[in-house]
Amino acid sequence: MTLLVAAVIVHDKATNRVVLLQRSENAKFAQGMWDLPVGKSEPGEPITETAVRELYEETGLTVKPEALTVAHIIHGAWGVEAPNGFLTVVFVAHEWTGEPENREPRKHAQVCWVDAEAIPEEFVDTTASALGRYLTRGPQVSLDGWA
């Protein structure tokens, strides 16, 4: 079965900043790398609820499901926790409440606003591609690991 994943780009258009997190040295994969708030869908959970839940669990930011729009789709042929592939729906939110905080310090070294013109290079490939394409209005679908 394909693993379903949600990621969220929280984009403050007024200041052109996005919320990013840096994975800790204890993370399951991509230790020390930057990433979007992202996580796996629970059984029976709509993908918009996954996005809202994961964003809150990781950053403390609250968004309404109806405030999310689809920014990008990543379809991977395989993954660390997804031998049968994964589908990541990358949402964007322009409205939120709260200030970003690191709510999972075991998993993440930091959670912070980053200037969209200065995205760190040490970034997880798939989400870096999605973020870059969203910011430049590039293609909306990425394929990863397919022949």
N, C-alpha and C positions, 0 to 999 in steps of 0.2 A: 504494500500500500504506500502511496505517496504521502510524505509528511507535509502537513499544512503549517505554514509559518506566517506570522504577521510582523511587519516592521513599521515604524512610524518616523516620519520626518516632521519634527515640530519646527516650523519655519516662521520666524518673526520677520515679516516683510519690511517693517518700518526700519529695522536695524540691519536687515539681511544677515541674521544669525540663525544657526540651527543647533538643536540640542544633540550632543554626542556623548557617548560613554567610552571609556577606555577599559578594556578587559583586564582583569587582574592577572597576576602570575599564577593564581590558582584556577583560572578558568579552564573549562573542559577542552577548549581549542582556541587558537588565535590569541595566546597569552600576550598581554601587553599591547595588543592591536586596538585601534579605534573602531567603533561600530555604531550603528543606529540602535536605539532601543528595539529589541527584537525577541520573539519567543514563539514557542510551539503552541498550536491550538490544542485545547483539551477536547476529549470526545464529546460530541453533541454541542459544541460551542460555535456560534457563528463567528466568522473571521473578524468582523468588526469588533465583537466583544473581546476576542483575543488581543487585538491591537490596543483597545482601551485598557484592558487588565494588565498586559505586559508593560505598557507605558507607565501606568501608575505604580506597579510593583517595582520597577527599576528606577524611576525618576521622581515619583511623587506628583507628576503632572496629571491633571484630569482633563480628558477631552470627552465630548459627547459623540457617540457612534455616528450620529447624523452629520457631524462636523467633519468627518473624514472623507477625503476623496482619494481615489486610486492614482498614485503617482507612477508606479512601475510594477511589473511582474517579473520575478526571476524563476525560471524553471531549471532546476538542477537535476542532472542524471543520477547523482549519488551525493552522499554527504556523510559527515562523521557519525551522525545519529540517524541517517536515512539511507540505508543501502539501496532502497528502491526509488530513491529520488526525493526531491522536495519541491514544493511550490511556495514561494514567498510572495505575498501580496504586500507591497510597500505603499503605505498610505501617507498622505500629507495632511497636517492639521495647521491651520492658521489661527485658530482660537483655542485657548486652553486656560486653565486656572492653576495657580500654584507657581512655585519657583523650583527649578531643577535641583534635586539633591540625590546623593548616592544612597539609595535605600537597600542595596545589596552589596555591602562592602567586601563580602567574601568573593563575589563574582567580579566586581568592578573596582578599579583603582580610583576612578573619578567620573563624575557626570557634570557636564558644563555646557554653557553656550560657546559656540565657536563661529567665528566670522566665516560666512559662506565662501569668501574669496581666499580663505586660508585653511582649507581642510587638510588635516595631517596626512602625510603620505603613508604612514604605517597603518593602513586601513584594511579591514576584511574585504577581499576582492569583490565579492558579489554585491555587497551593500554599497561599497565605494562606487561601483559602476552604476547602481541604481540612483544613488544620490547625485552623482555627476550628471547623469542623463536628465534627471529631474531639473537640476539647476540650469542646464543648458538647453532644455526642451528637446532633448534628443529622443532616440527610439524608446518606446515604452515597455518593450519586452527584451529581457536578456536570457540567453540560453547558456548554461554552464555545464561542461563535461559531456556534452553529446558529441557523437562522432560526426 
